[in-house]
Structure formats: structure tokens, C-alpha cells
Amino acid sequence: MGSLNFMMVEPVIISACLVGVNCRYDGQSKVAEPLLGFCQRHNIILLPICPEQLGGLPTPRSPACFRGGDGKSVINGNAALYNFDGREVSPFFLAGARRALKIARLNSSCHAVFQDRSPSCGVHEIYLGNELIPGSGVTTTLFRMNGMAVWTVEEFSRHCQLLLHN
């Protein structure tokens, strides 16, 4: 009997809204069709998660924004997230980030593709009050603190294209 060769394939964590799950604060999704097609053509396994739902927030929900800092500041206890109804929701975001990290670790994933500007998944920009500023969301920050690469849809697409051409 011949031996079986297994190839370990690392799944890429992706914001569930980017694959069509209606989990955004407004109950909608933001499907990244070109990325999904590319991943399918190249057998890239995507593992969708929504940290906000994992943390226990409903969908739809009141939007949330940072007060006093970004994702790192929330993790360190120096800032908070409040929804537009005035309720602090930091514990939900922290719980969701921890659960998302656990899922990533259980699946040996080292990469994530997230939706920028989100209080959970923001890669380069977040909302501090009503102002868009440089910074990262709670889950993105936690992933990076644990050695994971976090990309926007555009960055991941460019990265994969470069790998294919080398």
C-alpha cells in the first residue's frame, strides 16, 4: 500500500462580511468578488469570521467608534469603544477578538484579510468619534500582537499576485 502525502494548507482568516455574510453593523455585507474569485482559482482556503458577532453583538447593531485611542489602547485598557447609543461595547469587541484569535490558532492560520475602518477589523484606519484616523481595530491589533499578518483586500490581492509572478 502506498503512502499518502499530505500538504498542509493554511486557511486565511477573512472578515465574514467580505464573503457575503450579512454581519456588518447595518446588517449588510461588503462582498469582495474579485478576491473571492482569485482565491477560488488558486485554491486559497478562506475561513470567514465576524469578531463582533463572536463577541456577542447582534446584527444589525448600532455602529461603534473609539474614544481615547485605537485597538491597542482598548486592549491595554486605556481607551474604549462606544456605540452610537452611548453604550460602552469594549467587552464585546475584546471577547470577539480573543475568540477570533483562538479560531485562527486552531486552524494554524498566520494571515487575515480584514475590512478596513471597522472597530474590530480596521487594518489602517479607524473612527475616533466621527473622525477617520490612522489606526487599527481591536481584532487586527490582537492578531498582529500574536505574529499574524493582517491585510486589506487590496493588499492581499497585490501580495498574492507578486507571489504568483516570482
C-alpha positions in Angstrom: 0.0 0.0 0.0 1.4 3.4 -1.0 2.0 6.2 1.4 -0.2 9.3 1.4 1.4 12.7 1.1 -0.5 15.4 2.9 0.1 19.0 2.0 -0.7 21.4 4.9 -2.8 24.3 3.6 -3.1 27.3 5.8 -6.5 28.9 5.8 -6.7 32.6 5.5 -9.0 34.3 8.1 -11.3 36.8 6.4 -13.9 39.2 7.6 -17.2 37.3 7.1 -18.8 40.4 5.5 -16.3 40.2 2.7 -17.6 36.7 1.7 -21.2 37.8 1.7 -22.3 37.1 5.3 -24.7 39.9 6.4 -22.9 40.6 9.6 -21.9 44.3 9.4 -23.4 46.7 11.9 -26.1 47.7 9.3 -27.0 44.0 8.6 -25.3 44.1 5.2 -22.2 42.6 3.7 -19.4 44.0 1.5 -18.5 41.2 -0.8 -15.0 41.3 -2.3 -15.9 39.4 -5.5 -12.5 39.7 -7.3 -10.7 38.4 -4.2 -13.1 35.5 -3.8 -12.7 34.5 -7.4 -8.9 34.8 -7.2 -8.9 32.6 -4.0 -11.1 30.0 -5.6 -8.9 29.9 -8.8 -5.8 29.4 -6.7 -7.2 27.0 -4.1 -6.7 29.5 -1.2 -8.9 28.4 1.7 -10.8 31.2 3.4 -12.1 31.0 6.9 -14.8 33.7 7.5 -15.2 35.2 10.9 -17.0 38.2 12.4 -15.3 39.2 15.6 -18.3 41.4 16.6 -20.7 38.5 16.3 -18.2 36.2 18.0 -18.1 38.7 20.9 -21.9 38.6 21.3 -23.1 41.7 19.5 -26.3 41.4 17.5 -26.8 42.1 13.8 -27.8 44.7 12.9 -26.4 46.8 15.7 -25.6 50.5 16.5 -22.2 51.4 15.0 -19.3 51.8 17.4 -16.3 54.1 17.4 -13.2 54.6 19.6 -12.9 57.1 22.4 -9.4 57.8 23.6 -7.3 55.6 21.3 -7.3 52.7 19.0 -7.4 48.9 19.2 -4.1 48.7 21.1 -5.4 51.3 23.6 -8.6 49.3 24.1 -6.6 46.1 24.7 -4.4 47.9 27.2 -7.4 49.3 29.0 -6.6 53.0 28.1 -9.5 53.6 25.7 -13.0 52.3 25.0 -15.5 51.6 22.2 -18.9 53.2 22.4 -21.9 52.6 20.2 -23.9 55.5 18.8 -26.5 54.9 21.6 -23.8 55.8 24.2 -23.3 52.3 25.5 -19.7 51.1 26.1 -19.2 47.9 24.0 -15.5 47.3 24.6 -16.0 44.0 26.3 -17.8 42.6 23.3 -15.0 43.7 21.0 -12.3 42.2 23.3 -14.2 38.9 23.6 -14.7 38.7 19.9 -11.0 39.4 19.2 -9.9 36.7 21.6 -12.3 34.2 20.1 -11.2 35.1 16.6 -7.6 34.6 17.6 -8.5 31.2 19.1 -10.1 30.2 15.8 -7.0 31.3 13.9 -4.7 29.4 16.1 -6.8 26.2 16.0 -6.6 26.4 12.2 -2.8 27.3 12.1 -3.6 30.5 10.3 -1.0 33.2 10.1 -2.8 35.6 7.7 -6.0 37.6 7.8 -7.9 39.7 5.3 -10.0 42.3 7.1 -12.3 45.2 6.2 -10.6 48.5 6.9 -12.2 51.2 9.0 -14.0 48.7 11.2 -13.6 49.0 15.0 -12.8 45.3 15.0 -11.1 44.7 11.7 -9.7 48.1 10.7 -6.3 47.5 9.2 -5.0 51.0 8.7 -7.9 53.4 9.6 -10.5 53.6 12.3 -13.0 56.1 13.6 -12.2 58.1 16.6 -15.5 59.7 17.3 -16.7 60.8 13.9 -13.1 61.3 12.6 -11.3 58.8 10.4 -7.8 58.5 11.7 -4.8 56.1 11.2 -5.0 53.1 13.5 -6.2 49.5 13.7 -9.1 47.8 15.2 -9.2 45.5 18.2 -9.0 42.2 16.4 -6.4 43.4 13.9 -4.2 44.6 16.8 -4.6 41.4 18.7 -3.7 39.4 15.6 -0.6 41.5 15.0 0.4 41.2 18.6 0.4 37.5 18.1 2.5 37.5 15.0 -0.2 37.3 12.3 -0.1 39.3 9.1 -3.3 41.3 8.5 -4.1 42.7 5.1 -6.8 44.8 3.4 -8.4 43.2 0.4 -6.3 45.2 -2.0 -3.0 44.5 -0.1 -3.7 40.7 0.0 -4.6 40.7 -3.7 -1.3 42.5 -4.6 0.7 40.2 -2.3 -0.7 37.1 -3.9 -0.1 38.5 -7.4 3.5 39.1 -6.6 3.9 35.6 -5.2 2.5 34.1 -8.4 4.9 36.1 -10.6 8.0 35.1 -8.6 
